[in-house]
Amino acid sequence: MKLLNRFLILGSLILTLASCSNSNLESTPKAVEINKNQNYSPSMAIKNSETIRNVGVENAILEAYNLQRGIDPVYYSYVKIDLNSDSVPEYFVYAYGPMLSGSGGGSALILNSDYKEISRFTLVQTPIIINNHRTKNWKDIIMTVSGGGATPATAIMKFDGKTYPLNPSLQPTLGTHDYIDGVKIFTENISKNQGFKIE
């Protein structure tokens, strides 16, 4: 009889512990596996391109790429956005045309408030993300790489203290656990909204 009682008590104790253990498991938040689609904030802001042409931007494009106004066909869009938290917005310019584009994408420039070149980019696909994360006080830039024989990827462009890298296809790619939150630019459909033509 004593043996039976001990068995019943031991069994009851095991059931109680198991119940507590299951209860704790149910109240513990489950880890969510991060996949590619979860790298991006669902509430990321969009900044529309400017709607007024800018001769200063146009002249900077022509000078940077050695083009001639009215002869070389060039289209562009631009946004004004503060990349280095000095309260003075830079000009982020996306330019394309026969002299500036290929199957890998178009071209882009970052200009300061005096239209002086800070950085230029090749193989640019839109949209572009201005990430909240900073390197040397300048926001990281997220660009998609595709076309032109490149392996599709998402590149992180980091400021090196003087400029951003030229070619996104040669930069580190977005990792599984990198989280992107910031502002999307150049989200317009280029086939419907060509931006401004330099004439």
Contacts in CASP RR format, 6 or more apart in sequence:
PFRMAT RR
TARGET T0000
AUTHOR 0000-0000-0000
METHOD contacts of the structure
MODEL  1
MKLLNRFLILGSLILTLASCSNSNLESTPKAVEINKNQNYSPSMAIKNSE
TIRNVGVENAILEAYNLQRGIDPVYYSYVKIDLNSDSVPEYFVYAYGPML
SGSGGGSALILNSDYKEISRFTLVQTPIIINNHRTKNWKDIIMTVSGGGA
TPATAIMKFDGKTYPLNPSLQPTLGTHDYIDGVKIFTENISKNQGFKIE
32 38 0 8 1.000
34 176 0 8 1.000
34 177 0 8 1.000
35 176 0 8 1.000
36 176 0 8 1.000
39 174 0 8 1.000
39 175 0 8 1.000
39 176 0 8 1.000
39 178 0 8 1.000
39 179 0 8 1.000
39 180 0 8 1.000
40 129 0 8 1.000
40 180 0 8 1.000
40 181 0 8 1.000
41 179 0 8 1.000
41 180 0 8 1.000
41 181 0 8 1.000
41 182 0 8 1.000
44 129 0 8 1.000
44 180 0 8 1.000
44 181 0 8 1.000
44 182 0 8 1.000
44 183 0 8 1.000
44 184 0 8 1.000
45 182 0 8 1.000
45 183 0 8 1.000
45 184 0 8 1.000
46 183 0 8 1.000
46 184 0 8 1.000
46 185 0 8 1.000
46 187 0 8 1.000
47 79 0 8 1.000
47 81 0 8 1.000
47 130 0 8 1.000
47 183 0 8 1.000
47 184 0 8 1.000
47 185 0 8 1.000
48 79 0 8 1.000
48 187 0 8 1.000
48 188 0 8 1.000
49 77 0 8 1.000
49 78 0 8 1.000
49 79 0 8 1.000
49 185 0 8 1.000
49 186 0 8 1.000
49 188 0 8 1.000
49 195 0 8 1.000
50 77 0 8 1.000
50 78 0 8 1.000
50 79 0 8 1.000
50 80 0 8 1.000
53 196 0 8 1.000
54 78 0 8 1.000
54 91 0 8 1.000
56 115 0 8 1.000
57 76 0 8 1.000
57 78 0 8 1.000
57 91 0 8 1.000
57 93 0 8 1.000
57 111 0 8 1.000
57 115 0 8 1.000
58 69 0 8 1.000
58 76 0 8 1.000
58 196 0 8 1.000
58 198 0 8 1.000
59 115 0 8 1.000
60 91 0 8 1.000
60 93 0 8 1.000
60 109 0 8 1.000
60 111 0 8 1.000
60 115 0 8 1.000
60 116 0 8 1.000
60 117 0 8 1.000
61 67 0 8 1.000
61 74 0 8 1.000
61 76 0 8 1.000
61 93 0 8 1.000
61 95 0 8 1.000
61 109 0 8 1.000
61 198 0 8 1.000
62 68 0 8 1.000
62 69 0 8 1.000
62 72 0 8 1.000
62 74 0 8 1.000
62 198 0 8 1.000
64 109 0 8 1.000
64 117 0 8 1.000
64 120 0 8 1.000
65 74 0 8 1.000
65 95 0 8 1.000
65 99 0 8 1.000
65 100 0 8 1.000
65 107 0 8 1.000
67 74 0 8 1.000
67 99 0 8 1.000
67 198 0 8 1.000
69 198 0 8 1.000
69 199 0 8 1.000
70 198 0 8 1.000
70 199 0 8 1.000
72 98 0 8 1.000
72 99 0 8 1.000
73 97 0 8 1.000
73 98 0 8 1.000
73 99 0 8 1.000
73 197 0 8 1.000
74 95 0 8 1.000
74 96 0 8 1.000
74 97 0 8 1.000
74 99 0 8 1.000
74 100 0 8 1.000
74 197 0 8 1.000
74 198 0 8 1.000
75 95 0 8 1.000
75 96 0 8 1.000
75 97 0 8 1.000
75 194 0 8 1.000
75 195 0 8 1.000
75 196 0 8 1.000
75 197 0 8 1.000
75 198 0 8 1.000
76 93 0 8 1.000
76 94 0 8 1.000
76 95 0 8 1.000
76 96 0 8 1.000
76 195 0 8 1.000
76 196 0 8 1.000
76 198 0 8 1.000
77 93 0 8 1.000
77 94 0 8 1.000
77 186 0 8 1.000
77 188 0 8 1.000
77 193 0 8 1.000
77 195 0 8 1.000
77 196 0 8 1.000
78 91 0 8 1.000
78 92 0 8 1.000
78 93 0 8 1.000
78 94 0 8 1.000
79 91 0 8 1.000
79 92 0 8 1.000
79 185 0 8 1.000
79 186 0 8 1.000
80 89 0 8 1.000
80 90 0 8 1.000
80 91 0 8 1.000
80 92 0 8 1.000
81 89 0 8 1.000
81 90 0 8 1.000
81 92 0 8 1.000
81 130 0 8 1.000
81 183 0 8 1.000
81 185 0 8 1.000
82 88 0 8 1.000
82 89 0 8 1.000
82 90 0 8 1.000
83 90 0 8 1.000
83 92 0 8 1.000
83 110 0 8 1.000
83 130 0 8 1.000
83 138 0 8 1.000
83 139 0 8 1.000
84 90 0 8 1.000
84 137 0 8 1.000
84 138 0 8 1.000
84 139 0 8 1.000
85 134 0 8 1.000
85 137 0 8 1.000
88 112 0 8 1.000
88 113 0 8 1.000
89 113 0 8 1.000
90 110 0 8 1.000
90 111 0 8 1.000
90 112 0 8 1.000
90 113 0 8 1.000
90 118 0 8 1.000
91 109 0 8 1.000
91 110 0 8 1.000
91 111 0 8 1.000
91 112 0 8 1.000
91 113 0 8 1.000
91 115 0 8 1.000
92 108 0 8 1.000
92 109 0 8 1.000
92 110 0 8 1.000
92 128 0 8 1.000
92 130 0 8 1.000
92 185 0 8 1.000
93 108 0 8 1.000
93 109 0 8 1.000
93 110 0 8 1.000
93 111 0 8 1.000
94 106 0 8 1.000
94 107 0 8 1.000
94 108 0 8 1.000
94 124 0 8 1.000
94 126 0 8 1.000
94 128 0 8 1.000
94 186 0 8 1.000
95 106 0 8 1.000
95 107 0 8 1.000
95 108 0 8 1.000
95 109 0 8 1.000
96 105 0 8 1.000
96 106 0 8 1.000
96 107 0 8 1.000
96 190 0 8 1.000
97 106 0 8 1.000
100 106 0 8 1.000
100 107 0 8 1.000
101 107 0 8 1.000
102 148 0 8 1.000
103 147 0 8 1.000
103 148 0 8 1.000
103 149 0 8 1.000
104 123 0 8 1.000
104 125 0 8 1.000
104 146 0 8 1.000
104 147 0 8 1.000
104 148 0 8 1.000
104 149 0 8 1.000
104 150 0 8 1.000
105 123 0 8 1.000
105 124 0 8 1.000
105 125 0 8 1.000
105 147 0 8 1.000
106 122 0 8 1.000
106 123 0 8 1.000
106 124 0 8 1.000
106 125 0 8 1.000
107 120 0 8 1.000
107 121 0 8 1.000
107 122 0 8 1.000
107 124 0 8 1.000
108 120 0 8 1.000
108 121 0 8 1.000
108 124 0 8 1.000
108 128 0 8 1.000
109 117 0 8 1.000
109 119 0 8 1.000
109 120 0 8 1.000
109 121 0 8 1.000
110 117 0 8 1.000
110 118 0 8 1.000
110 119 0 8 1.000
110 120 0 8 1.000
110 164 0 8 1.000
111 117 0 8 1.000
111 118 0 8 1.000
112 118 0 8 1.000
118 163 0 8 1.000
118 164 0 8 1.000
119 163 0 8 1.000
119 164 0 8 1.000
119 166 0 8 1.000
120 166 0 8 1.000
121 143 0 8 1.000
121 157 0 8 1.000
121 164 0 8 1.000
121 165 0 8 1.000
121 166 0 8 1.000
121 167 0 8 1.000
121 168 0 8 1.000
122 166 0 8 1.000
122 167 0 8 1.000
123 145 0 8 1.000
123 148 0 8 1.000
123 150 0 8 1.000
123 167 0 8 1.000
123 168 0 8 1.000
123 169 0 8 1.000
124 143 0 8 1.000
124 168 0 8 1.000
125 143 0 8 1.000
125 144 0 8 1.000
125 145 0 8 1.000
125 146 0 8 1.000
126 186 0 8 1.000
126 187 0 8 1.000
126 188 0 8 1.000
126 190 0 8 1.000
127 184 0 8 1.000
127 185 0 8 1.000
127 186 0 8 1.000
127 187 0 8 1.000
128 141 0 8 1.000
128 142 0 8 1.000
128 143 0 8 1.000
128 184 0 8 1.000
128 185 0 8 1.000
128 186 0 8 1.000
129 141 0 8 1.000
129 142 0 8 1.000
129 143 0 8 1.000
129 180 0 8 1.000
129 182 0 8 1.000
129 183 0 8 1.000
129 184 0 8 1.000
129 185 0 8 1.000
130 139 0 8 1.000
130 141 0 8 1.000
130 142 0 8 1.000
130 182 0 8 1.000
130 183 0 8 1.000
130 184 0 8 1.000
130 185 0 8 1.000
131 139 0 8 1.000
131 140 0 8 1.000
131 141 0 8 1.000
131 142 0 8 1.000
131 156 0 8 1.000
131 180 0 8 1.000
131 181 0 8 1.000
131 182 0 8 1.000
132 139 0 8 1.000
132 181 0 8 1.000
132 182 0 8 1.000
133 139 0 8 1.000
133 140 0 8 1.000
134 140 0 8 1.000
135 158 0 8 1.000
135 159 0 8 1.000
135 160 0 8 1.000
136 158 0 8 1.000
136 159 0 8 1.000
136 160 0 8 1.000
136 161 0 8 1.000
137 159 0 8 1.000
138 159 0 8 1.000
138 161 0 8 1.000
138 164 0 8 1.000
139 159 0 8 1.000
140 156 0 8 1.000
140 157 0 8 1.000
140 158 0 8 1.000
140 159 0 8 1.000
141 156 0 8 1.000
141 157 0 8 1.000
141 164 0 8 1.000
142 154 0 8 1.000
142 155 0 8 1.000
142 156 0 8 1.000
142 157 0 8 1.000
142 174 0 8 1.000
142 180 0 8 1.000
143 154 0 8 1.000
143 155 0 8 1.000
143 157 0 8 1.000
143 168 0 8 1.000
144 152 0 8 1.000
144 153 0 8 1.000
144 154 0 8 1.000
144 155 0 8 1.000
144 168 0 8 1.000
145 151 0 8 1.000
145 152 0 8 1.000
145 153 0 8 1.000
145 154 0 8 1.000
145 155 0 8 1.000
145 168 0 8 1.000
145 169 0 8 1.000
145 173 0 8 1.000
146 152 0 8 1.000
146 153 0 8 1.000
150 169 0 8 1.000
153 169 0 8 1.000
153 173 0 8 1.000
153 174 0 8 1.000
154 173 0 8 1.000
154 174 0 8 1.000
155 168 0 8 1.000
155 169 0 8 1.000
155 171 0 8 1.000
155 172 0 8 1.000
155 173 0 8 1.000
155 174 0 8 1.000
156 171 0 8 1.000
156 172 0 8 1.000
156 173 0 8 1.000
156 174 0 8 1.000
156 178 0 8 1.000
157 164 0 8 1.000
157 165 0 8 1.000
157 168 0 8 1.000
157 171 0 8 1.000
158 164 0 8 1.000
158 165 0 8 1.000
158 171 0 8 1.000
165 171 0 8 1.000
174 180 0 8 1.000
188 195 0 8 1.000
END
